[in-house]
Amino acid sequence: MSAIVSRPARSLQDWHTAPGPFKAGAVILGVHLLFAIVGMFWTPYGYAEMGAGLPLSGASWQHPMGLDQIGRDVFSRFMYGAHIVLLLSFAGTVLGMVTGAAIGLISGYVGGWLDDILQRVVEAMISIPFLALALVMIIAAGPALAGQPALIIVVVAIVYAPRITRIARAAAMEVATREYVAAAELRGEGTLSVVFREILPNTANVLLVEFSLRLSYAPILIGALGFLGFGIRPPTPEWGLMISENRNLLIASPMTVFGPGLGLASLVIGFNLFTDGLSRMLGQRPVMGA
């Protein structure tokens, strides 16, 4: 589990005084975003085009990441797959954040039997490892839905929602004792009104850092599912799937594996640097854990 420790907040607008990791992460993520946008509309070859060159001919100026066993240009597949990784990661994390934050804020504010029941469910889900929970849900969904982007998004959301719920609940319990919450209750505002008008804005910094932290984990989870054959269906390229497809070529044509691997690694590093810098700017310190 990750916890958030508060520090004095700083303004997001002070780019020139922003921490170095924030700037470095923002630049890396900006490059990935630009690369993904270009890859959506243009690649040197079609991502599923066979016979783009001599199979297993290795890296060259014409094919920087080489060609796979059936002559597909790996760099073109890598370019096209960039937006898939980003979209799945972002959509899954957003869905998980909305779900987890809503449950956590309401649970932390209301308390009582509702909080007890919700937290037992959350604890049970957190006790299951990320990847195991994701695989169980994909298998339970059945072959008809397997490999669908919507299923991957839902799986990422369900895996992250319990952990986000714990953070949101802790933040809500701290804010719920403040005077402005008591004033809202005295005005006769309902539970949802107090939660979303009073508590949510005052826990936004904590939730924003948690969102960024979970977003940095999402590409790893999606890549792991793709590598194991439970991600996006081929021939649609996803970086984890590409690593799995070409792992037997590691000796003959290493760039077919190193290219997607380095792309995935640099994306995760960019997210981590951005999260670290963001947490410093907002006065929050994410503590990594299970």
PyMOL commands that set and color helices and strands:
alter all, ss='L'
color gray80, all
select helices_A, chain A and resi 15-17+20-41+74-110+112-126+130-141+149-175+179-186+191-202+204-227+239-249+255-281
alter helices_A, ss='H'
color red, helices_A
select strands_A, chain A and resi 3-6+284-287
alter strands_A, ss='S'
color yellow, strands_A
deselect
rebuild
show_as cartoon
